[in-house]
Amino acid sequence: MRGGRTGKPKVTLAAKRAKFGGCRNALEHRVRQQLGAEFEYETTRMPYTIAHHYQPDFIDPIAKRIIEVKGRFPESDRRKMAAVRKQYPDYQIEIRFSNPDTLISKTGTQTYRTWCTKHGITATKA
């Protein structure tokens, strides 16, 4: 199997691990040999959170309504709005789009509106 533009054979992760005693690379293998048996190699997944701040375009804090205005709705904004929806379930969130029926991707069928509906967010035309 050839990989990328270089034409060099593509090395699989399994092949790398076999070469480096179960590790991904030579440096990790060397450190593994220096550590005691009490250390496990990549056996645990640890979730973490990076704190961000969200500043809504418009907010009615008494009625707990958020209005966001969007032309484009890239993946980073979708991820942010999904997180806001999850963390503020008592707020009504509405996104007013220039065109809520815009497809998220050229090859897909999901629109901004269908994404919002799926995530409990109201989508309307601005």
Secondary structure, DSSP 8 states (H G I E B T S, - for coil): -B-TTT--B---HHHHHHHTTTSSSHHHHHHHHHS-TT--SS--------------SEEETTTTEEEEEES---HHHHHHHHHHHHH-TTSEEEEEES-TT-BSSSS---BHHHHHHHTT-EEEE-
